[in-house]
Amino acid sequence: MPTYAFYPAREEQRRADGLNAAIAVGASASAARVVAETLLGEPNALVGWTSVDLTSAPSAFVSGLPVGARAQSVWPNLDRGGSYLRGT
C-alpha cells in the first residue's frame, strides 16, 4: 500500500522540528489520513492538510528536511519564526 506524508497546507503553520507532520499507510490519501487521525486520537485533525505520496520515490531525511528539498515545493521553507530552514 502507498505511504503518505501529511503536513499543514499553510507554510506558517508548519514546524521546523517536524512535530506537526504525520506519515501513514493506506490504499488512498484519504484512507491514510483516517489511519493517521486514528493514531492521533483526533478525528478530522488532519482535514485541510496537504498530502504527499512517498511511495514512488521516498526521500531521505536529514536534519528535518528531505534531501533535495530545495527542488521540491511541497516541503516547508520557513520555521515558526519566519526564518528560512537550513538547506532551503
PDB file with SEQRES, HELIX, SHEET and CRYST1 records, atoms N, CA, C and O in Angstrom:
SEQRES   1 A   88  MET PRO THR TYR ALA PHE TYR PRO ALA ARG GLU GLU GLN          
SEQRES   2 A   88  ARG ARG ALA ASP GLY LEU ASN ALA ALA ILE ALA VAL GLY          
SEQRES   3 A   88  ALA SER ALA SER ALA ALA ARG VAL VAL ALA GLU THR LEU          
SEQRES   4 A   88  LEU GLY GLU PRO ASN ALA LEU VAL GLY TRP THR SER VAL          
SEQRES   5 A   88  ASP LEU THR SER ALA PRO SER ALA PHE VAL SER GLY LEU          
SEQRES   6 A   88  PRO VAL GLY ALA ARG ALA GLN SER VAL TRP PRO ASN LEU          
SEQRES   7 A   88  ASP ARG GLY GLY SER TYR LEU ARG GLY THR                      
HELIX    1 AA1 GLU A   11  GLN A   13  5                                   3    
HELIX    2 AA2 ALA A   29  LEU A   40  1                                  12    
HELIX    3 AA3 ALA A   69  ALA A   71  5                                   3    
SHEET    1 AA1 3 ALA A  22  VAL A  25  0                                        
SHEET    2 AA1 3 THR A   3  PRO A   8 -1                                        
SHEET    3 AA1 3 TRP A  49  ASP A  53 -1                                        
CRYST1    1.000    1.000    1.000  90.00  90.00  90.00 P 1           1          
ATOM      1  N   MET A   1       0.838  -1.188   0.000  1.00  0.00           N  
ATOM      2  CA  MET A   1       0.000   0.000   0.000  1.00  0.00           C  
ATOM      3  C   MET A   1       0.874   1.241   0.000  1.00  0.00           C  
ATOM      4  O   MET A   1       1.995   1.221   0.510  1.00  0.00           O  
ATOM      5  N   PRO A   2       0.360   2.317  -0.573  1.00  0.00           N  
ATOM      6  CA  PRO A   2       1.127   3.564  -0.609  1.00  0.00           C  
ATOM      7  C   PRO A   2       1.330   4.181   0.779  1.00  0.00           C  
ATOM      8  O   PRO A   2       0.529   3.976   1.691  1.00  0.00           O  
ATOM      9  N   THR A   3       2.397   4.923   0.907  1.00  0.00           N  
ATOM     10  CA  THR A   3       2.714   5.655   2.133  1.00  0.00           C  
ATOM     11  C   THR A   3       2.550   7.141   1.855  1.00  0.00           C  
ATOM     12  O   THR A   3       3.030   7.641   0.837  1.00  0.00           O  
ATOM     13  N   TYR A   4       1.885   7.838   2.739  1.00  0.00           N  
ATOM     14  CA  TYR A   4       1.612   9.268   2.555  1.00  0.00           C  
ATOM     15  C   TYR A   4       2.161  10.073   3.729  1.00  0.00           C  
ATOM     16  O   TYR A   4       2.125   9.632   4.878  1.00  0.00           O  
ATOM     17  N   ALA A   5       2.665  11.252   3.416  1.00  0.00           N  
ATOM     18  CA  ALA A   5       3.066  12.224   4.440  1.00  0.00           C  
ATOM     19  C   ALA A   5       2.012  13.325   4.457  1.00  0.00           C  
ATOM     20  O   ALA A   5       1.529  13.746   3.405  1.00  0.00           O  
ATOM     21  N   PHE A   6       1.663  13.781   5.634  1.00  0.00           N  
ATOM     22  CA  PHE A   6       0.684  14.859   5.802  1.00  0.00           C  
ATOM     23  C   PHE A   6       1.334  15.993   6.576  1.00  0.00           C  
ATOM     24  O   PHE A   6       2.063  15.762   7.541  1.00  0.00           O  
ATOM     25  N   TYR A   7       1.063  17.219   6.148  1.00  0.00           N  
ATOM     26  CA  TYR A   7       1.593  18.392   6.830  1.00  0.00           C  
ATOM     27  C   TYR A   7       0.652  19.559   6.575  1.00  0.00           C  
ATOM     28  O   TYR A   7      -0.106  19.524   5.606  1.00  0.00           O  
ATOM     29  N   PRO A   8       0.675  20.601   7.419  1.00  0.00           N  
ATOM     30  CA  PRO A   8      -0.230  21.734   7.238  1.00  0.00           C  
ATOM     31  C   PRO A   8      -0.066  22.382   5.865  1.00  0.00           C  
ATOM     32  O   PRO A   8       1.050  22.542   5.368  1.00  0.00           O  
ATOM     33  N   ALA A   9      -1.179  22.747   5.270  1.00  0.00           N  
ATOM     34  CA  ALA A   9      -1.159  23.366   3.944  1.00  0.00           C  
ATOM     35  C   ALA A   9      -0.542  24.771   3.980  1.00  0.00           C  
ATOM     36  O   ALA A   9       0.100  25.194   3.019  1.00  0.00           O  
ATOM     37  N   ARG A  10      -0.739  25.485   5.085  1.00  0.00           N  
ATOM     38  CA  ARG A  10      -0.205  26.850   5.191  1.00  0.00           C  
ATOM     39  C   ARG A  10       1.198  26.791   5.788  1.00  0.00           C  
ATOM     40  O   ARG A  10       1.408  26.207   6.851  1.00  0.00           O  
ATOM     41  N   GLU A  11       2.149  27.400   5.095  1.00  0.00           N  
ATOM     42  CA  GLU A  11       3.551  27.301   5.491  1.00  0.00           C  
ATOM     43  C   GLU A  11       3.822  27.814   6.901  1.00  0.00           C  
ATOM     44  O   GLU A  11       4.657  27.254   7.612  1.00  0.00           O  
ATOM     45  N   GLU A  12       3.130  28.865   7.311  1.00  0.00           N  
ATOM     46  CA  GLU A  12       3.403  29.415   8.643  1.00  0.00           C  
ATOM     47  C   GLU A  12       2.901  28.501   9.761  1.00  0.00           C  
ATOM     48  O   GLU A  12       3.231  28.722  10.926  1.00  0.00           O  
ATOM     49  N   GLN A  13       2.115  27.486   9.430  1.00  0.00           N  
ATOM     50  CA  GLN A  13       1.640  26.541  10.435  1.00  0.00           C  
ATOM     51  C   GLN A  13       2.535  25.307  10.540  1.00  0.00           C  
ATOM     52  O   GLN A  13       2.335  24.469  11.419  1.00  0.00           O  
ATOM     53  N   ARG A  14       3.517  25.194   9.649  1.00  0.00           N  
ATOM     54  CA  ARG A  14       4.430  24.051   9.680  1.00  0.00           C  
ATOM     55  C   ARG A  14       5.530  24.300  10.697  1.00  0.00           C  
ATOM     56  O   ARG A  14       5.978  25.432  10.878  1.00  0.00           O  
ATOM     57  N   ARG A  15       5.955  23.249  11.351  1.00  0.00           N  
ATOM     58  CA  ARG A  15       7.010  23.369  12.363  1.00  0.00           C  
ATOM     59  C   ARG A  15       8.320  22.861  11.806  1.00  0.00           C  
ATOM     60  O   ARG A  15       8.360  21.846  11.111  1.00  0.00           O  
ATOM     61  N   ALA A  16       9.378  23.562  12.109  1.00  0.00           N  
ATOM     62  CA  ALA A  16      10.707  23.162  11.638  1.00  0.00           C  
ATOM     63  C   ALA A  16      11.146  21.844  12.243  1.00  0.00           C  
ATOM     64  O   ALA A  16      11.928  21.115  11.634  1.00  0.00           O  
ATOM     65  N   ASP A  17      10.653  21.524  13.441  1.00  0.00           N  
ATOM     66  CA  ASP A  17      11.044  20.279  14.084  1.00  0.00           C  
ATOM     67  C   ASP A  17      10.238  19.080  13.595  1.00  0.00           C  
ATOM     68  O   ASP A  17      10.486  17.953  14.025  1.00  0.00           O  
ATOM     69  N   GLY A  18       9.278  19.308  12.704  1.00  0.00           N  
ATOM     70  CA  GLY A  18       8.508  18.221  12.115  1.00  0.00           C  
ATOM     71  C   GLY A  18       7.482  17.591  13.035  1.00  0.00           C  
ATOM     72  O   GLY A  18       6.922  16.543  12.713  1.00  0.00           O  
ATOM     73  N   LEU A  19       7.227  18.216  14.182  1.00  0.00           N  
ATOM     74  CA  LEU A  19       6.298  17.619  15.135  1.00  0.00           C  
ATOM     75  C   LEU A  19       4.836  17.744  14.727  1.00  0.00           C  
ATOM     76  O   LEU A  19       3.974  17.138  15.364  1.00  0.00           O  
ATOM     77  N   ASN A  20       4.538  18.494  13.708  1.00  0.00           N  
ATOM     78  CA  ASN A  20       3.156  18.509  13.239  1.00  0.00           C  
ATOM     79  C   ASN A  20       3.091  17.968  11.810  1.00  0.00           C  
ATOM     80  O   ASN A  20       2.475  18.560  10.924  1.00  0.00           O  
ATOM     81  N   ALA A  21       3.733  16.848  11.625  1.00  0.00           N  
ATOM     82  CA  ALA A  21       3.666  16.102  10.376  1.00  0.00           C  
ATOM     83  C   ALA A  21       3.314  14.669  10.728  1.00  0.00           C  
ATOM     84  O   ALA A  21       3.610  14.199  11.827  1.00  0.00           O  
ATOM     85  N   ALA A  22       2.686  13.981   9.797  1.00  0.00           N  
ATOM     86  CA  ALA A  22       2.305  12.588  10.032  1.00  0.00           C  
ATOM     87  C   ALA A  22       2.615  11.774   8.792  1.00  0.00           C  
ATOM     88  O   ALA A  22       2.541  12.276   7.671  1.00  0.00           O  
ATOM     89  N   ILE A  23       2.964  10.513   9.001  1.00  0.00           N  
ATOM     90  CA  ILE A  23       3.187   9.587   7.900  1.00  0.00           C  
ATOM     91  C   ILE A  23       2.343   8.355   8.185  1.00  0.00           C  
ATOM     92  O   ILE A  23       2.393   7.787   9.276  1.00  0.00           O  
ATOM     93  N   ALA A  24       1.560   7.949   7.177  1.00  0.00           N  
ATOM     94  CA  ALA A  24       0.678   6.794   7.355  1.00  0.00           C  
ATOM     95  C   ALA A  24       0.538   6.038   6.038  1.00  0.00           C  
ATOM     96  O   ALA A  24       0.794   6.572   4.959  1.00  0.00           O  
ATOM     97  N   VAL A  25       0.128   4.796   6.161  1.00  0.00           N  
ATOM     98  CA  VAL A  25      -0.067   3.918   5.006  1.00  0.00           C  
ATOM     99  C   VAL A  25      -1.563   3.719   4.799  1.00  0.00           C  
ATOM    100  O   VAL A  25      -2.319   3.571   5.759  1.00  0.00           O  
ATOM    101  N   GLY A  26      -1.984   3.717   3.527  1.00  0.00           N  
ATOM    102  CA  GLY A  26      -3.387   3.471   3.209  1.00  0.00           C  
ATOM    103  C   GLY A  26      -3.565   3.249   1.724  1.00  0.00           C  
ATOM    104  O   GLY A  26      -2.676   3.567   0.934  1.00  0.00           O  
ATOM    105  N   ALA A  27      -4.698   2.711   1.341  1.00  0.00           N  
ATOM    106  CA  ALA A  27      -4.980   2.450  -0.069  1.00  0.00           C  
ATOM    107  C   ALA A  27      -5.082   3.755  -0.869  1.00  0.00           C  
ATOM    108  O   ALA A  27      -4.855   3.766  -2.079  1.00  0.00           O  
ATOM    109  N   SER A  28      -5.421   4.835  -0.195  1.00  0.00           N  
ATOM    110  CA  SER A  28      -5.523   6.160  -0.819  1.00  0.00           C  
ATOM    111  C   SER A  28      -5.096   7.196   0.213  1.00  0.00           C  
ATOM    112  O   SER A  28      -4.891   6.879   1.385  1.00  0.00           O  
ATOM    113  N   ALA A  29      -4.966   8.439  -0.242  1.00  0.00           N  
ATOM    114  CA  ALA A  29      -4.592   9.508   0.691  1.00  0.00           C  
ATOM    115  C   ALA A  29      -5.648   9.669   1.780  1.00  0.00           C  
ATOM    116  O   ALA A  29      -5.313   9.881   2.945  1.00  0.00           O  
ATOM    117  N   SER A  30      -6.919   9.568   1.405  1.00  0.00           N  
ATOM    118  CA  SER A  30      -7.975   9.732   2.411  1.00  0.00           C  
ATOM    119  C   SER A  30      -7.979   8.576   3.410  1.00  0.00           C  
ATOM    120  O   SER A  30      -8.242   8.790   4.593  1.00  0.00           O  
ATOM    121  N   ALA A  31      -7.693   7.362   2.958  1.00  0.00           N  
ATOM    122  CA  ALA A  31      -7.619   6.222   3.876  1.00  0.00           C  
ATOM    123  C   ALA A  31      -6.426   6.369   4.823  1.00  0.00           C  
ATOM    124  O   ALA A  31      -6.542   6.087   6.015  1.00  0.00           O  
ATOM    125  N   ALA A  32      -5.294   6.804   4.301  1.00  0.00           N  
ATOM    126  CA  ALA A  32      -4.111   7.013   5.143  1.00  0.00           C  
ATOM    127  C   ALA A  32      -4.349   8.150   6.132  1.00  0.00           C  
ATOM    128  O   ALA A  32      -3.861   8.104   7.261  1.00  0.00           O  
ATOM    129  N   ARG A  33      -5.097   9.168   5.712  1.00  0.00           N  
ATOM    130  CA  ARG A  33      -5.429  10.282   6.615  1.00  0.00           C  
ATOM    131  C   ARG A  33      -6.241   9.764   7.806  1.00  0.00           C  
ATOM    132  O   ARG A  33      -6.002  10.166   8.945  1.00  0.00           O  
ATOM    133  N   VAL A  34      -7.195   8.874   7.543  1.00  0.00           N  
ATOM    134  CA  VAL A  34      -8.009   8.289   8.622  1.00  0.00           C  
ATOM    135  C   VAL A  34      -7.121   7.477   9.565  1.00  0.00           C  
ATOM    136  O   VAL A  34      -7.294   7.534  10.782  1.00  0.00           O  
ATOM    137  N   VAL A  35      -6.172   6.723   9.006  1.00  0.00           N  
ATOM    138  CA  VAL A  35      -5.242   5.947   9.842  1.00  0.00           C  
ATOM    139  C   VAL A  35      -4.453   6.886  10.751  1.00  0.00           C  
ATOM    140  O   VAL A  35      -4.337   6.636  11.951  1.00  0.00           O  
ATOM    141  N   ALA A  36      -3.912   7.963  10.186  1.00  0.00           N  
ATOM    142  CA  ALA A  36      -3.122   8.917  10.980  1.00  0.00           C  
ATOM    143  C   ALA A  36      -3.983   9.584  12.047  1.00  0.00           C  
ATOM    144  O   ALA A  36      -3.537   9.749  13.182  1.00  0.00           O  
ATOM    145  N   GLU A  37      -5.206   9.969  11.699  1.00  0.00           N  
ATOM    146  CA  GLU A  37      -6.097  10.606  12.673  1.00  0.00           C  
ATOM    147  C   GLU A  37      -6.478   9.638  13.788  1.00  0.00           C  
ATOM    148  O   GLU A  37      -6.639  10.046  14.938  1.00  0.00           O  
ATOM    149  N   THR A  38      -6.622   8.352  13.452  1.00  0.00           N  
ATOM    150  CA  THR A  38      -6.917   7.337  14.468  1.00  0.00           C  
ATOM    151  C   THR A  38      -5.743   7.208  15.432  1.00  0.00           C  
ATOM    152  O   THR A  38      -5.939   7.107  16.643  1.00  0.00           O  
ATOM    153  N   LEU A  39      -4.519   7.211  14.896  1.00  0.00           N  
ATOM    154  CA  LEU A  39      -3.339   7.137  15.753  1.00  0.00           C  
ATOM    155  C   LEU A  39      -3.236   8.362  16.663  1.00  0.00           C  
ATOM    156  O   LEU A  39      -2.805   8.260  17.812  1.00  0.00           O  
ATOM    157  N   LEU A  40      -3.635   9.511  16.139  1.00  0.00           N  
ATOM    158  CA  LEU A  40      -3.620  10.737  16.937  1.00  0.00           C  
ATOM    159  C   LEU A  40      -4.736  10.752  17.978  1.00  0.00           C  
ATOM    160  O   LEU A  40      -4.631  11.426  19.002  1.00  0.00           O  
ATOM    161  N   GLY A  41      -5.798  10.007  17.709  1.00  0.00           N  
ATOM    162  CA  GLY A  41      -6.954  10.018  18.607  1.00  0.00           C  
ATOM    163  C   GLY A  41      -7.814  11.240  18.409  1.00  0.00           C  
ATOM    164  O   GLY A  41      -8.603  11.595  19.285  1.00  0.00           O  
ATOM    165  N   GLU A  42      -7.673  11.893  17.264  1.00  0.00           N  
ATOM    166  CA  GLU A  42      -8.427  13.110  16.968  1.00  0.00           C  
ATOM    167  C   GLU A  42      -9.041  13.009  15.582  1.00  0.00           C  
ATOM    168  O   GLU A  42      -8.360  13.291  14.596  1.00  0.00           O  
ATOM    169  N   PRO A  43     -10.312  12.615  15.473  1.00  0.00           N  
ATOM    170  CA  PRO A  43     -10.955  12.581  14.166  1.00  0.00           C  
ATOM    171  C   PRO A  43     -10.916  13.959  13.502  1.00  0.00           C  
ATOM    172  O   PRO A  43     -11.133  14.975  14.162  1.00  0.00           O  
ATOM    173  N   ASN A  44     -10.644  13.989  12.228  1.00  0.00           N  
ATOM    174  CA  ASN A  44     -10.597  15.216  11.420  1.00  0.00           C  
ATOM    175  C   ASN A  44      -9.451  16.153  11.792  1.00  0.00           C  
ATOM    176  O   ASN A  44      -9.467  17.321  11.404  1.00  0.00           O  
ATOM    177  N   ALA A  45      -8.473  15.674  12.526  1.00  0.00           N  
ATOM    178  CA  ALA A  45      -7.344  16.525  12.926  1.00  0.00           C  
ATOM    179  C   ALA A  45      -6.505  16.963  11.729  1.00  0.00           C  
ATOM    180  O   ALA A  45      -5.854  18.007  11.784  1.00  0.00           O  
ATOM    181  N   LEU A  46      -6.509  16.188  10.656  1.00  0.00           N  
ATOM    182  CA  LEU A  46      -5.659  16.500   9.502  1.00  0.00           C  
ATOM    183  C   LEU A  46      -6.443  17.039   8.312  1.00  0.00           C  
ATOM    184  O   LEU A  46      -5.912  17.123   7.205  1.00  0.00           O  
ATOM    185  N   VAL A  47      -7.701  17.403   8.534  1.00  0.00           N  
ATOM    186  CA  VAL A  47      -8.505  17.992   7.455  1.00  0.00           C  
ATOM    187  C   VAL A  47      -7.864  19.311   7.040  1.00  0.00           C  
ATOM    188  O   VAL A  47      -7.528  20.138   7.888  1.00  0.00           O  
ATOM    189  N   GLY A  48      -7.701  19.500   5.769  1.00  0.00           N  
ATOM    190  CA  GLY A  48      -7.078  20.720   5.268  1.00  0.00           C  
ATOM    191  C   GLY A  48      -5.567  20.627   5.168  1.00  0.00           C  
ATOM    192  O   GLY A  48      -4.923  21.561   4.692  1.00  0.00           O  
ATOM    193  N   TRP A  49      -4.992  19.523   5.607  1.00  0.00           N  
ATOM    194  CA  TRP A  49      -3.546  19.326   5.486  1.00  0.00           C  
ATOM    195  C   TRP A  49      -3.225  18.788   4.108  1.00  0.00           C  
ATOM    196  O   TRP A  49      -4.058  18.130   3.485  1.00  0.00           O  
ATOM    197  N   THR A  50      -2.042  19.059   3.635  1.00  0.00           N  
ATOM    198  CA  THR A  50      -1.579  18.583   2.344  1.00  0.00           C  
ATOM    199  C   THR A  50      -1.029  17.168   2.503  1.00  0.00           C  
ATOM    200  O   THR A  50      -0.440  16.825   3.529  1.00  0.00           O  
ATOM    201  N   SER A  51      -1.233  16.355   1.466  1.00  0.00           N  
ATOM    202  CA  SER A  51      -0.669  15.005   1.495  1.00  0.00           C  
ATOM    203  C   SER A  51       0.277  14.825   0.315  1.00  0.00           C  
ATOM    204  O   SER A  51       0.077  15.397  -0.757  1.00  0.00           O  
ATOM    205  N   VAL A  52       1.305  14.024   0.534  1.00  0.00           N  
ATOM    206  CA  VAL A  52       2.286  13.711  -0.496  1.00  0.00           C  
ATOM    207  C   VAL A  52       2.471  12.205  -0.508  1.00  0.00           C  
ATOM    208  O   VAL A  52       2.695  11.593   0.536  1.00  0.00           O  
ATOM    209  N   ASP A  53       2.378  11.606  -1.689  1.00  0.00           N  
ATOM    210  CA  ASP A  53       2.595  10.169  -1.828  1.00  0.00           C  
ATOM    211  C   ASP A  53       4.101   9.912  -1.829  1.00  0.00           C  
ATOM    212  O   ASP A  53       4.807  10.345  -2.740  1.00  0.00           O  
ATOM    213  N   LEU A  54       4.583   9.218  -0.824  1.00  0.00           N  
ATOM    214  CA  LEU A  54       6.015   8.936  -0.701  1.00  0.00           C  
ATOM    215  C   LEU A  54       6.406   7.602  -1.323  1.00  0.00           C  
ATOM    216  O   LEU A  54       7.588   7.259  -1.355  1.00  0.00           O  
ATOM    217  N   THR A  55       5.451   6.861  -1.807  1.00  0.00           N  
ATOM    218  CA  THR A  55       5.702   5.506  -2.264  1.00  0.00           C  
ATOM    219  C   THR A  55       6.590   5.429  -3.495  1.00  0.00           C  
ATOM    220  O   THR A  55       7.501   4.603  -3.553  1.00  0.00           O  
ATOM    221  N   SER A  56       6.334   6.276  -4.473  1.00  0.00           N  
ATOM    222  CA  SER A  56       7.058   6.160  -5.741  1.00  0.00           C  
ATOM    223  C   SER A  56       8.524   6.540  -5.630  1.00  0.00           C  
ATOM    224  O   SER A  56       9.367   5.914  -6.272  1.00  0.00           O  
ATOM    225  N   ALA A  57       8.846   7.531  -4.848  1.00  0.00           N  
ATOM    226  CA  ALA A  57      10.240   7.961  -4.711  1.00  0.00           C  
ATOM    227  C   ALA A  57      10.459   8.561  -3.334  1.00  0.00           C  
ATOM    228  O   ALA A  57      10.547   9.782  -3.206  1.00  0.00           O  
ATOM    229  N   PRO A  58      10.550   7.731  -2.297  1.00  0.00           N  
ATOM    230  CA  PRO A  58      10.745   8.293  -0.970  1.00  0.00           C  
ATOM    231  C   PRO A  58      12.059   9.069  -0.865  1.00  0.00           C  
ATOM    232  O   PRO A  58      13.086   8.656  -1.405  1.00  0.00           O  
ATOM    233  N   SER A  59      12.006  10.165  -0.180  1.00  0.00           N  
ATOM    234  CA  SER A  59      13.193  10.991   0.019  1.00  0.00           C  
ATOM    235  C   SER A  59      13.915  10.589   1.293  1.00  0.00           C  
ATOM    236  O   SER A  59      13.293  10.139   2.255  1.00  0.00           O  
ATOM    237  N   ALA A  60      15.213  10.751   1.294  1.00  0.00           N  
ATOM    238  CA  ALA A  60      15.986  10.571   2.521  1.00  0.00           C  
ATOM    239  C   ALA A  60      15.834  11.828   3.359  1.00  0.00           C  
ATOM    240  O   ALA A  60      15.793  12.933   2.819  1.00  0.00           O  
ATOM    241  N   PHE A  61      15.751  11.671   4.670  1.00  0.00           N  
ATOM    242  CA  PHE A  61      15.563  12.828   5.537  1.00  0.00           C  
ATOM    243  C   PHE A  61      16.844  13.155   6.279  1.00  0.00           C  
ATOM    244  O   PHE A  61      17.509  12.271   6.819  1.00  0.00           O  
ATOM    245  N   VAL A  62      17.185  14.447   6.301  1.00  0.00           N  
ATOM    246  CA  VAL A  62      18.365  14.923   7.005  1.00  0.00           C  
ATOM    247  C   VAL A  62      17.997  16.213   7.711  1.00  0.00           C  
ATOM    248  O   VAL A  62      17.471  17.134   7.086  1.00  0.00           O  
ATOM    249  N   SER A  63      18.261  16.290   8.973  1.00  0.00           N  
ATOM    250  CA  SER A  63      18.052  17.479   9.801  1.00  0.00           C  
ATOM    251  C   SER A  63      16.702  18.143   9.583  1.00  0.00           C  
ATOM    252  O   SER A  63      16.619  19.364   9.456  1.00  0.00           O  
ATOM    253  N   GLY A  64      15.644  17.339   9.539  1.00  0.00           N  
ATOM    254  CA  GLY A  64      14.297  17.881   9.466  1.00  0.00           C  
ATOM    255  C   GLY A  64      13.784  18.135   8.070  1.00  0.00           C  
ATOM    256  O   GLY A  64      12.580  18.317   7.889  1.00  0.00           O  
ATOM    257  N   LEU A  65      14.646  18.155   7.084  1.00  0.00           N  
ATOM    258  CA  LEU A  65      14.207  18.359   5.699  1.00  0.00           C  
ATOM    259  C   LEU A  65      14.651  17.185   4.847  1.00  0.00           C  
ATOM    260  O   LEU A  65      15.724  16.628   5.081  1.00  0.00           O  
ATOM    261  N   PRO A  66      13.850  16.795   3.863  1.00  0.00           N  
ATOM    262  CA  PRO A  66      14.300  15.736   2.969  1.00  0.00           C  
ATOM    263  C   PRO A  66      15.460  16.216   2.108  1.00  0.00           C  
ATOM    264  O   PRO A  66      15.547  17.397   1.770  1.00  0.00           O  
ATOM    265  N   VAL A  67      16.334  15.308   1.761  1.00  0.00           N  
ATOM    266  CA  VAL A  67      17.422  15.649   0.855  1.00  0.00           C  
ATOM    267  C   VAL A  67      16.816  16.124  -0.453  1.00  0.00           C  
ATOM    268  O   VAL A  67      15.896  15.495  -0.975  1.00  0.00           O  
ATOM    269  N   GLY A  68      17.321  17.220  -0.983  1.00  0.00           N  
ATOM    270  CA  GLY A  68      16.784  17.764  -2.231  1.00  0.00           C  
ATOM    271  C   GLY A  68      15.538  18.593  -2.035  1.00  0.00           C  
ATOM    272  O   GLY A  68      14.833  18.877  -3.003  1.00  0.00           O  
ATOM    273  N   ALA A  69      15.243  18.992  -0.804  1.00  0.00           N  
ATOM    274  CA  ALA A  69      14.025  19.764  -0.534  1.00  0.00           C  
ATOM    275  C   ALA A  69      14.005  21.076  -1.300  1.00  0.00           C  
ATOM    276  O   ALA A  69      12.938  21.610  -1.601  1.00  0.00           O  
ATOM    277  N   ARG A  70      15.174  21.587  -1.611  1.00  0.00           N  
ATOM    278  CA  ARG A  70      15.267  22.836  -2.352  1.00  0.00           C  
ATOM    279  C   ARG A  70      14.543  22.734  -3.689  1.00  0.00           C  
ATOM    280  O   ARG A  70      13.975  23.716  -4.165  1.00  0.00           O  
ATOM    281  N   ALA A  71      14.559  21.554  -4.292  1.00  0.00           N  
ATOM    282  CA  ALA A  71      13.951  21.366  -5.604  1.00  0.00           C  
ATOM    283  C   ALA A  71      12.471  21.004  -5.505  1.00  0.00           C  
ATOM    284  O   ALA A  71      11.793  20.912  -6.529  1.00  0.00           O  
ATOM    285  N   GLN A  72      11.959  20.798  -4.291  1.00  0.00           N  
ATOM    286  CA  GLN A  72      10.569  20.394  -4.117  1.00  0.00           C  
ATOM    287  C   GLN A  72       9.804  21.505  -3.426  1.00  0.00           C  
ATOM    288  O   GLN A  72      10.256  22.036  -2.412  1.00  0.00           O  
ATOM    289  N   SER A  73       8.657  21.857  -3.963  1.00  0.00           N  
ATOM    290  CA  SER A  73       7.874  22.936  -3.364  1.00  0.00           C  
ATOM    291  C   SER A  73       6.925  22.439  -2.283  1.00  0.00           C  
ATOM    292  O   SER A  73       6.247  23.254  -1.657  1.00  0.00           O  
ATOM    293  N   VAL A  74       6.851  21.127  -2.040  1.00  0.00           N  
ATOM    294  CA  VAL A  74       5.875  20.614  -1.078  1.00  0.00           C  
ATOM    295  C   VAL A  74       6.367  20.664   0.359  1.00  0.00           C  
ATOM    296  O   VAL A  74       5.563  20.514   1.279  1.00  0.00           O  
ATOM    297  N   TRP A  75       7.648  20.868   0.582  1.00  0.00           N  
ATOM    298  CA  TRP A  75       8.184  20.882   1.941  1.00  0.00           C  
ATOM    299  C   TRP A  75       8.300  22.314   2.439  1.00  0.00           C  
ATOM    300  O   TRP A  75       8.526  23.221   1.638  1.00  0.00           O  
ATOM    301  N   PRO A  76       8.151  22.542   3.742  1.00  0.00           N  
ATOM    302  CA  PRO A  76       8.212  23.905   4.277  1.00  0.00           C  
ATOM    303  C   PRO A  76       9.596  24.523   4.110  1.00  0.00           C  
ATOM    304  O   PRO A  76      10.615  23.835   4.172  1.00  0.00           O  
ATOM    305  N   ASN A  77       9.608  25.825   3.898  1.00  0.00           N  
ATOM    306  CA  ASN A  77      10.860  26.574   3.780  1.00  0.00           C  
ATOM    307  C   ASN A  77      11.144  27.422   5.017  1.00  0.00           C  
ATOM    308  O   ASN A  77      12.287  27.808   5.258  1.00  0.00           O  
ATOM    309  N   LEU A  78      10.107  27.710   5.796  1.00  0.00           N  
ATOM    310  CA  LEU A  78      10.234  28.629   6.926  1.00  0.00           C  
ATOM    311  C   LEU A  78      10.018  27.910   8.246  1.00  0.00           C  
ATOM    312  O   LEU A  78       9.258  26.945   8.328  1.00  0.00           O  
ATOM    313  N   ASP A  79      10.704  28.397   9.283  1.00  0.00           N  
ATOM    314  CA  ASP A  79      10.418  27.878  10.612  1.00  0.00           C  
ATOM    315  C   ASP A  79       9.284  28.695  11.229  1.00  0.00           C  
ATOM    316  O   ASP A  79       8.746  29.594  10.583  1.00  0.00           O  
ATOM    317  N   ARG A  80       8.926  28.396  12.447  1.00  0.00           N  
ATOM    318  CA  ARG A  80       7.796  29.082  13.085  1.00  0.00           C  
ATOM    319  C   ARG A  80       8.050  30.560  13.272  1.00  0.00           C  
ATOM    320  O   ARG A  80       7.104  31.342  13.367  1.00  0.00           O  
ATOM    321  N   GLY A  81       9.313  30.961  13.326  1.00  0.00           N  
ATOM    322  CA  GLY A  81       9.643  32.371  13.487  1.00  0.00           C  
ATOM    323  C   GLY A  81       9.741  33.121  12.165  1.00  0.00           C  
ATOM    324  O   GLY A  81       9.991  34.326  12.150  1.00  0.00           O  
ATOM    325  N   GLY A  82       9.546  32.413  11.057  1.00  0.00           N  
ATOM    326  CA  GLY A  82       9.612  33.072   9.744  1.00  0.00           C  
ATOM    327  C   GLY A  82      10.970  33.048   9.102  1.00  0.00           C  
ATOM    328  O   GLY A  82      11.152  33.629   8.033  1.00  0.00           O  
ATOM    329  N   SER A  83      11.954  32.379   9.733  1.00  0.00           N  
ATOM    330  CA  SER A  83      13.291  32.282   9.166  1.00  0.00           C  
ATOM    331  C   SER A  83      13.378  31.079   8.241  1.00  0.00           C  
ATOM    332  O   SER A  83      12.682  30.082   8.435  1.00  0.00           O  
ATOM    333  N   TYR A  84      14.247  31.180   7.222  1.00  0.00           N  
ATOM    334  CA  TYR A  84      14.410  30.066   6.303  1.00  0.00           C  
ATOM    335  C   TYR A  84      15.129  28.917   6.982  1.00  0.00           C  
ATOM    336  O   TYR A  84      16.069  29.134   7.747  1.00  0.00           O  
ATOM    337  N   LEU A  85      14.693  27.695   6.708  1.00  0.00           N  
ATOM    338  CA  LEU A  85      15.321  26.500   7.255  1.00  0.00           C  
ATOM    339  C   LEU A  85      16.630  26.214   6.528  1.00  0.00           C  
ATOM    340  O   LEU A  85      16.813  26.615   5.378  1.00  0.00           O  
ATOM    341  N   ARG A  86      17.531  25.522   7.203  1.00  0.00           N  
ATOM    342  CA  ARG A  86      18.779  25.115   6.556  1.00  0.00           C  
ATOM    343  C   ARG A  86      18.475  24.236   5.359  1.00  0.00           C  
ATOM    344  O   ARG A  86      17.580  23.393   5.421  1.00  0.00           O  
ATOM    345  N   GLY A  87      19.194  24.417   4.288  1.00  0.00           N  
ATOM    346  CA  GLY A  87      19.018  23.588   3.108  1.00  0.00           C  
ATOM    347  C   GLY A  87      17.978  24.099   2.143  1.00  0.00           C  
ATOM    348  O   GLY A  87      17.752  23.483   1.101  1.00  0.00           O  
ATOM    349  N   THR A  88      17.326  25.227   2.464  1.00  0.00           N  
ATOM    350  CA  THR A  88      16.314  25.754   1.532  1.00  0.00           C  
ATOM    351  C   THR A  88      16.830  26.983   0.825  1.00  0.00           C  
ATOM    352  O   THR A  88      16.122  27.565   0.004  1.00  0.00           O  
TER     353      THR A  88                                                      
END                                                                             
